[in-house]
Amino acid sequence: MNSEKQIEELRKLFPVTEHWTYLYNGSIHPCAVPVKEAMQNYLEKWQNGGEAAFFKAYDDFTQLKEEFAELIDAKTDNIVITESTTAAINLAGHLIKPTAQQNVVVTDLAFMSNTYPWLAGQLANAEVRFVKSRDGKIHLDDLVDMVDDNTAVVHICAVTVGSGYRFDLAQIYDITSKFNVSLMIDGAQALGVVDINIKEIPMDFLATTASKWLMGPAGVGFLYMDDRYLKATPPSVGWLSAKNVSDWNVRNCILHDDAMRFQGGIPNLIGVTGALAGLKLLKQIGREFIESRINELTTYVIEKLSRLNVDIVTPSNQNERAGIIFFRTPDYLELHARLKAENIYCGCFQEGIRVDPGFYNTYEELDKFLSVVKDYMTH
Ligand SMILES: Cc1ncc(COP(=O)(O)O)c(C=O)c1O
């Protein structure tokens, strides 16, 4: 078991612990002190120096790409900083551009931003095939049945947002490479907890946000793309897309030879400074430590919940889940209200309760949560 003393120290980085038993870390991760300080520092520099604040923040933007690339074992050249996971998915979608003769394979455990781009808007040309989940999981055979020679892309969430089901990405990659179709992963509920390594699983695209397990602010996202898209025509272009920008020649735009061509204007600099601080904190604490701590906490919650007669949707097998536990009870809204009344912050949707413990949560906090659920189920 991880030392509770070490956790006590780490908790000091999260002032949210003074206000809430916060168990919704996969939604909006609470701001850590160094993340706040980085953003505050930027604001002070901007307030006192105007443009002078830009240069350091722009360096942070470059460093943010480097840190993210290191996290997933990719090259910086292949990373685009976006405004969100959704923007990253849409950019990737434009590079894939499914035609009316093709199909896109998604699952019913996806988040809305994984399916809506193919259902409405400019990318909505192809047939959208939904793999149906069974028992909170996607069974590989069901996915294979949906893929054929006309599949443009298989797009899944590495860890699904509702049931918390975690895919074996190596198995998915085996399928997509066998059919020679593109693979796009949404890593928003995985990265920061689960290891995703591009060298081991050379997917086409990986889209994510800074704001969940990467501990940064909302409004910053990332897109990794495979080398073969680096020379693609960007759906939108701006001054940062061009390698000849310093010529100040408005009649001639020579696009960068890497993913930089997909950047348009100045990114969200305050967000960038916070996202960088989040990734640095993650590195400092150690992703492996975080993963093992979260595994311990989620296993504890699942074991205790399973004795309380609630309907646990999340698979119990540790390899099939990560940071999210989702369960249903009769009148879940009442349970959610009771949890909130005890200052316990959880998610509440799809007729159930979602609880995502972070590494800084304690067993005492989990026991407090479990006792409210127990009380609710027995009275
Ligand atoms: C799996 C997943 N993908 C995407 C998103 C949306 O992220 P963004 O707002 O950065 O587009 C969420 C948000 O909860 C999510 O859980």
The ligand as a Tripos MOL2 file, in Angstrom:
@<TRIPOS>MOLECULE
LIG
   16    16     1     0     0
SMALL
NO_CHARGES

@<TRIPOS>ATOM
      1 C1        -13.8130   10.9830  -22.8330 C.3       1 LIG1
      2 C2        -14.0570   12.4360  -23.0030 C.ar      1 LIG1
      3 N1        -13.7900   13.0180  -24.1750 N.ar      1 LIG1
      4 C3        -13.9910   14.3340  -24.3610 C.ar      1 LIG1
      5 C4        -14.4760   15.1300  -23.3610 C.ar      1 LIG1
      6 C5        -14.6910   16.5810  -23.6330 C.3       1 LIG1
      7 O1        -13.4940   17.2610  -23.5090 O.3       1 LIG1
      8 P1        -13.3650   18.7380  -24.0980 P.3       1 LIG1
      9 O2        -14.3400   19.5920  -23.3820 O.co2     1 LIG1
     10 O3        -11.9210   19.0700  -23.8460 O.co2     1 LIG1
     11 O4        -13.6550   18.6490  -25.5660 O.co2     1 LIG1
     12 C6        -14.7800   14.5700  -22.1200 C.ar      1 LIG1
     13 C7        -15.3270   15.4110  -21.0460 C.2       1 LIG1
     14 O5        -15.8450   14.9640  -20.0510 O.2       1 LIG1
     15 C8        -14.5490   13.1990  -21.9340 C.ar      1 LIG1
     16 O6        -14.8160   12.6140  -20.7580 O.3       1 LIG1
@<TRIPOS>BOND
     1     1     2 1
     2     2     3 ar
     3     2    15 ar
     4     3     4 ar
     5     4     5 ar
     6     5     6 1
     7     5    12 ar
     8     6     7 1
     9     7     8 1
    10     8     9 2
    11     8    10 1
    12     8    11 1
    13    12    13 1
    14    12    15 ar
    15    13    14 2
    16    15    16 1
@<TRIPOS>SUBSTRUCTURE
     1 LIG1         1 GROUP 0 **** ****
